[in-house]
Amino acid sequence: MCYLIANTRRFLGLSAFALILFSCSDDGNNDLEYTEDAKVSQTELKTIIETDNVASVADQLVSELYDNEQSGTTAKTEETCYVAEYSETGFTLTFDSCSIEDGGEVLDGVLSVAYGGDNDSYAFVITYDQLIVGNTSIDGTRSFKVNSSEESQSISWTVDSKMEIVLADGSEVSEEGEKTMAIVFGEDFSDGAVTLDGEWILKSDGNTYIVDITDLMEIKFGCEYFGEGVMALSKNGLEVSVDFGDSTCDDIAMLTYPDGTEEEISLKD
């Protein structure tokens, strides 16, 4: 189960979101003129996506160790290049400028994992304490709840995040909210999909982005971009609907502005 969680991030990492433009025209008519200040650039949209993926290297390791039955022990190997301390309630990983895989991101700092109790709604909580992943710094928490359904042949998990991130260029990003992701299996590989739902708020460079998935987003196995679903995306109060399509395996999304104007965009770099 944890292996699936770790590897699904790679599917989600292939996604990209919409480009939004808006401002009022100065001539007082009903036409809307979209200025540079009102745009949501592709860089901004990548930031929205990458905040969820920036900790993926460390999260993958946590997933691999989650079912570890060690208790009250300390372990370190040259291959993994980290110190793991286990207790009855969880474990702590300490990194010292090392990479857990060949050519991977260098990790430095500490993260701790607390197991959920019988009365808790989550399976475990990860706390990042000035964890450095490559050139990015992470502080905060992420709570994971994992579910599976034999009837629907799917596995899903909900992540409740509250993180502060400093990117390589020094810019600061904060993210808070809840996302639910799922892998849905079909009889054939091509019938399977990864879905995304949730509501979250991201703040960066003085801007506030509010994301609300109003129609479940879906990316088919073998596709590179979300091909279905609707996202309500707001930047500093500007609300734009982003429609990712009708399950067609393409890179096209349709934006609908407040005045009803529609714009088709590509999700490619």
N, C-alpha and C positions, 0 to 999 in steps of 0.2 A: 504493500500500500504506500509506504513512504517513498519507495523507489519511483512509483508513478508520480507522486507529488513533485519530486525533484526534477524529473525529466519533462513534465508538462510545462515547466517554465520556459523551456526552449521553444515550445509551440507558441506560447504567449509572447515570447520575445520577438517573434516574427511580425507582430502586428504593428500597425501605425494608425494614428487617428487623424481627425479632420483639420482643415485650415479655415479659420473664421475671420471675416472682414466686416467692419461696421463703423459708421458714424453718420451724424445728421448733416445734410447739405446746408450751405449757407444761404441759398436763394429762397428758402421758405416753401418750396414746392414739396410734393409728396415723394420725390425720388430720394433714395438713400445713396450716399456717397461713402465709400469705404476707404478710410485713411490708414496710413501705416501704423499710427498709434493704436488703432482699434483692432488691428489684425492679430490673430494668433498664428505665429510663424510655425514652420515645420520644426524648428529647434525647440520651441516651447512645447509642442505636442510630443516630441521625443522625450522631453523631460518628464511630462505627465506619465508616459509609459515606463521610462527607465527607473523611476523611483521604486517601482515594484520589483524590478529585476536587479537593481544594484547590489543587493545582498544575496543574490541567488547562489553564489559560490559557497558562502557560509551556510546558507539555508540547506543546500544539498548535503553538506556534511552533517548538519543537525538531523536531517531526515535519515541518514544512514546509521546514526548512532542512537536514534530515538528508542529502538527496541533493544538496545544493549542492556544486558542484565547485570552488569558490574555494579557494585555498590561499595562506597567508601574506599575506592581505589584511585590510584593515579597512574596514568600511562603516557608514554611518549615513544614515538618511533621516528627513525630518520625519514621513512617514506612519507609519513603524514605531516611531520614537522609542526606538531602542536602538542600541548600538554592538556590532557583531559582528566578532570577530577570529578568523580561520581559520588553521589549521596543517595539517600532514600527518596529525596524529593526532586532530584534532577541532576544536572551536571554543568560544569563550567569548562569552556575551552579557552586556552590562552595561546595566542599566536605571537611569534617573535620574528617579524619580517620574513615570512616564509610562504611558499606556495604549496597547496595540497595536491596539485596535479602539474604535470610537465607543461610549461608554457602558460600556466594559469596566472590569475591575478595574485599579487603578493598580499598577504594578510598580516595585519599587526593589530594588537589590542585584545580585548576580551569580550566574549559573549557568554551568557548563561541561559540555561533552559530549566524551567520549572514545570514539573508534571502537573496536570490538572487532577484535582481530587474527585471523589465520587459525586460531590454536590456541585462541581464546576461544570460550566457549559463548554469549556475548551479542553483540548487534549494536552496542549503544552503552550507555554509562553516563552518567547525568545526575547531577552533583553540585550541590546547592543550598548556597550560601554566604550565610546570612542573607538569603535572598530574601524580600522582602515582597510578598505578593499581597493587595491590599486592606488589611485590618487583620490579616492572618495572616502569621506569620513561619515560614519553612521552612529547616531545615538537614538535611543527610543525602544519601543516594544512592539511586538507583533504576536497576537494570540491566534492559535490555529485550532479549528474544530474540524474533524474529519468524519465524513459519513460515506456509506456505501449502500447500494441498492442492487440486490440480485435481480429483482423483477425488472428494473429498467436498465440493467447491465451498465451501470455507471458508478463512478466514484466522485464525490464532491468534497470540497473543503472551503470553509469560510475563514477569511483572514481579517482580523480587526487590527488596524495599524495606527500607530502614533509615532512618527519618526521625524527626526531633524537630520538633514543631509547637507554636507558641504561638498560640492562638486569640484572637479579638478581645476576649474577656472576660478575658484573661490566663491562662486555664487551659492547662496543658501536656499534650500528647498525644504518645505515641511509638508507632510501628508498625514491626513487623519480621516479615517472612515472605514467602511467595511466592503469587502469584495467577496463574492462567492464564485469559485471556479469549479468546473466539472469536466471529466472525461466521459464521454458517452460512446460506448462501443456498439458497432453494428455487426452484421453477419460477415461483411467484408471490410477490409481496412478502409476503403474509400467511403464507407458509410459512417465511419466514426467521426467525432468532432470534439472540439474543446469549446466550452461556453463560458461566458463572463457575465456576471450580474453585480449590482451593488450601487452604493452611493459613497462618494468621498470628496474631500476638499484638499486642494493642493495650493500652496502659496509659494511664489517665487518672484524675485526682483520687483517686489511691490505690487504684484498682481495676484488676484485670487481667482482660482479656477474651481468651479463646482461641477462635478460630474454625476449624472443620474442615468443609469441604464433603464430606459423605459420599456424596451422590448429586448428580450434576451439576445445578447450578441453571440455569434457562433462562427468558428473557423473550422472548416472541414479538414480532416487529415489529408495531407498532400497539397493543401493550399497555403499560400504565404500570408494572406490578409483576411481579416474578418469579412465575410460575405453576406452576413445577415444580422439584423438587429438595429435598434435605434438608440442613440445616445442624446440626452439633453445636456448640452455643454454651455456653461456660462463663464464669461471672463469679465470680471468687474461689473456684473449686472447685465451685460449683453447676453441674451439667450438665443442660441441657435440649435436647431435640430439637425442631427447627423444620422442619415439613413445609410446603412452599409450594404443594402441590396436585398436580393431575393434568393440567396444561396448560390448565386453564380460565383465560380472561382475566379474572381478578377480583383483588380486593385482600385475599383471605382467606389466612391461614396458621394452621396447627394446632400448638400447643405441647404437648409431652408431658413431664410432670415426672417426677422420680425415682420417685415412688410410683405412676406409671401414670396420674395425673390428666391429662385433656386439656382444653385451653382454646383456643377459636377466637378469633382476633383479626383486626382490620382493619389493613392497612398504610397506610391513608390518614392524612394529617395530622390 
